[in-house]
Amino acid sequence: MSESQIYDTLRQALWIAVLMSAPLLTVALVAGVAIGLFQALTSVQEMTLTFVAKVGAMLVVFWVSMSFMTSTLVGFFHDRI
């Protein structure tokens, strides 16, 4: 395996990692901002509210996007190996 193939594989692997993590990170960001805005408007400073809502939203998105993540990884490994 040449040096350019190693760099190309690494570049593709990093891009796939970004693609797979983007839905989860986006939902975590949106949920965090929405809950933070709710807490600021209502003066409710409960840490459990932030944690449970964010984890719940991320679990739902993870479950929905599992087929996309699996097919992306299988395609990557099928092309590279």
C-alpha positions, 0 to 999 in steps of 0.5 A: 500500500502506497503512501497516497493510498494511506492518506486517501483512506485516512481522509475518507475515514475522517470524512465518514466520521464527520458524516456519521457524527453530524446528525447526533451533534446537530441534535445535541446542539439544537436541544441544548440551545432550546432547553437553555432558552427555556430555562432562561425564560422560565428561571428553571435551573434544573440540570436533570432537565437538560441532561435527560432531554438531550440524551433522549433526543440523541437516542431517537436520532441515533435510532433513526439514523442507524441504517444510514450509519451502517450503510455508510460504514459497510460501503467504506469497508467494502470499497477499501478492503 
